[in-house]
Amino acid sequence: MSEDKITLYIAASVDGYIADEEGGVDWLEEFQTESDGDEDVEGFSEFFETVDCLVMGSATYEQVIDFGEWPYGNKPTYVFTHRSLSPATEAVQFVDDEIADFVPEIRQQYNHIWLVGGAQLAQSFLQRREIDVIRLSFIPILLGEGIPLFSGEYDGQRLSLVDTTTHGSGIVEHHYEVS
């Protein structure tokens, strides 16, 4: 992974939703258990080792907290929120800044930043052209409705396909560089 990159690494249904209409992601569990014992279905461990810090929205943060134990260890994690929340670990910091003010600062501190989600934050980063790489795993399910990953205006941003990986579970990951 090249340096000074912000990567949106996320899963979506084939019809483009990252969560159901209530914000739930239970539908992903079926595909995690179909991995035929392969704990690293999407190369996540390898990807995660390259990440210096994480950025996420407050709804994503609260959802991760609800899963139980904090899965990201001591990696610095920045959560965009206007609300007062409790940090899961000492590595979690809350951000109430504009993306335009935050991104130059974080790019100076870290080489590889993982934009975990959610949809609104990803859309805001994309609209401000602050995402360098998109790793999008399409989950073979049609939700019909829910929270769309891509919504809004992107001013014709071009994506260059770097790689495509197909997994036995039916998950297809597309790896793009954003132009």
N, C-alpha and C positions, 0 to 999 in steps of 0.2 A: 504494500500500500504506500503510495507516495505521501510525502509530508505536506503539512499545512492544508489538510483537506477536511471538509465537513461532509460526512456521509449520512444520507438518509437510508437506513437499513430497516426494512419494514415488510410485513406480510399483508396481503390483501386478497379478498375473494376474487375470482376471475371477473366478476362484474364490478370490481373496483372499490369495495368497502373494506375498511379496516376494523370495523366493529358493527354489531347489529344495532337496531334502532335505539336500544337502551344503553348502548355503549359497551356491551358485553363481548367477550372474545372466547366464550366457551366452545364455539365451533372449531377453534384451532386445536383443541385437545385431541380430537379424533385423529388428526393428521400427525400429531406428535407421537401417539401410541402406535401408528402404522409404520414406524420407521424401521421395522425388522431388527430391532436391537441396536441400530446405529444411533448412538446418542447425539451425534453431530450431523444431523440430516442436512442442514443447510450450510455446513462449514462455519457455524457460529463460533465455536471455540477459537478457531484460527483467526477469524475476524476480530473477536473480542480481545485477543492478545495484542492486536495492533492499536487498539483504542486507548487514548490518553485520558479522555474525559467524556462524559455524557451530558446531553441536553434534552430536556423533555418538558412537556406542558404539565400543568397541575392535575388534570384528569388522568393522564397516563401515570403520573406519580402515584396518585391515590389508588389506581387499579393495581399497580405493582405492589404497593404496600398490602393490599387485600390478598395477594397471592400467598402471603406468609413471610418467610425469611427474605431479607434484602438480597437480591441475586447478584448485585454488582460489586460486592466487596468494598474495598476502600478507594475505588476509582472516583475521582472528583465528579460530582453530579450537580448540574445546575438546573433548577426547576423554575420555569417561568410561571409566576402567579402574582395576583394582586391581593391574595388572601393570606391570612396568617395560618401556616401549617407547621406541624412538628416534623423535624428532620428524622429520617429513618436511621441515619448514622451521622457521624461527624463529617463524613465526606459530602453530605448533601448541603447545598446552599440554595437559597431562594433568590430569584432575580425579579425585580420589578422595574426593569429598564426597557428602553426601546431596543429592538433588534439592531438597528443601525448603530447604536452606542455600544452594545454588548459584543457584537461579533468581532470588531477589530481588536478589542481587548483580549478576547478568548483565543483568537488566532495567534496572537503574540505569545501566549502562554503554553499552548498545546499544539502538537503536530497533527494528531488525528482525533477529530471530534465526531462522536456518534450522535446524530439527531435521532433519538429513539421514537419520538412522536409527541403528541397526537397530530391529528389532521390539521387543525387550525394553525399550530405552530409550524408544521411542515409547509403548509401553504404560504404562510408569511415569509418563511425563509426562502422558498422558491420565488415568490413574487419580488423579493429583494435581491435575487440572484446570489444567495449565500449558501447554496448547496453545490458541491463540486461533483459528488458521486451519488448515484441512486442504486441501491441494491434492493430490488423489489421481488419478493417471493410471492408468486401467484398460487393460492391455495385452490385446489380443484373443487370449488363449491360456488354455487350461485345463491347469494343471500337475498337478492331482490330489492332490499332496502337496508338502510343503515347509515353509518357515517362514511361518506366518500373520502378517499384519499386525496383526489385531485378535484378541486372545485375553485372556480375563480378565473382570473385572467393571468396568463403567464407570458404574454407578449411574444409568442412564437418561439419560446426557448427550444433549442435543438438538443437532442440527446444522441450520443454516439454509443452504440452497442459495443461493449468490451468483451462480454462473455455471456453465455447462457448455459445453465446447468439444470439437468432434469434428474429428479430423484424418483426412486421406486414408489414412493407414496403418492406420486402424481404432482408433487410440488415442482414448479418450474421457477428458477431464479434468473432474472435478467439483471445484469450488471452494466450500468450506463455511466458515462462521463457526461456531465452537463456542460454544454457549450456556452 
